[in-house]
């Protein structure tokens, strides 16, 4: 009877694989992760919310004032920036703008994945 269960599982896996569907383990949404720690260390994913207090266009980075202090965040060409439903550019960010930023820890540095201007 065990061979029948194994055989049925193998057939099901082959059919699902051929149909283009399969089993996937999804990463939890960004809001399921905690904010960066107060000491500046970060987890693999986090959301940083606050007000932009500094922008360095030369190094493509911003400084965000949060309830935990000031947090430097790098902005890359692949960072998506939104103002409401519309796309925005890095040049549209300004001091004083309120933002929510999905970040990742890359080699000990916070890198923006998505910036939402409020």
N, C-alpha and C positions, 0 to 999 in steps of 0.2 A: 504494500500500500504506500510506503514511503517513496518508492520510485515513481508512482503515479503523481504524487504531489510535486516532486522535483521536476518531472517531465512537464506537468501543467504549468509550473512557474516558468520554466525555460521557454515554452511556447508563448506564454503571455508576454514575457520580456521581449521575445523576437518580434511579435506582432506590434507591440507598442513602439519598439525601436524602428521598425520599418515604416510605421505610420507617422513618424516624426514627433511623437509624444514620448515622454519618458518621465522618470522620477527626477525631481530637482529639489535641492535644499536651498531655500531662499534666505537671503540675509534679512534680518529684521529691519523694519523701517527706521529712518534716522532718529525719530522721536523716541524710539525704544532704548536708545543709548544715552548715557549720562553726559553731562557737560565736561569740558576739560577740568582737571583738578586745579585747585587754587595754586599749587606749586609750579604750574606751567606744563606739567606732563599731560599727555593726552591719550585717550583710548583710540582704537583704530577708526571709529566713526563718532562724530559728535555734532551737535548743533550749537552754534555760538550766536547769541542774540545781543544786540546792543546798538551803540551809536558810533559811527566812524569819527575818530578824532585825528586821524592822520592818513595821508595817502602819499606813497612814493611811486610815481610813475616810472622812474628809472629802474627800480628793482621790482616793479610790479607787485607791490605789497600794500596792505592796509593795516591800520592799527585800530582796533575796536575796543571801546570802553564797555565792559560788562560789569555785572554785579560782583564778579570775582577779580576785577582789575582789568588792566589793559592787556589785550591779546594780539600779538602780531600774526597776520595771516597772509600767506603768499597767494597770488592770483596767477593762474596759468592761462595759456591760450585756449585750453579746453574747458575752462570754467564757464558755466552758463550763468548769465546775469539776467534777472527779470525785474521789471517794474510793473506790478500788477500781472496782467496776462501777457504783456508784450516783452520781447527781448530788449535788453539794454546793453550798452557797451561799458567798458572799464572807464572810459572818459566821462560817463554820466554819473559815476560815483562822486560824492562830494562830502566834505566835512559836515558833520551834523546829521547826515542821513541815518535813519534807523534801519537796521538790516537784520535778517536772519540768514545765517550762513551754515550750510552743510559742509563740514570739513573732514579731512582724513589726515592721519599722522603719517607722514612720509619722511623717513630717516630723521625722526625727532623734530620735524617742522610741520606746522599746520598748513595744509594746502586746501584752498577753497574749491569745492566741487560745484556747488550751486549757491549763488547769492540772490536773495530776494530783498529788494528795496521796498520798505513799507511806506 
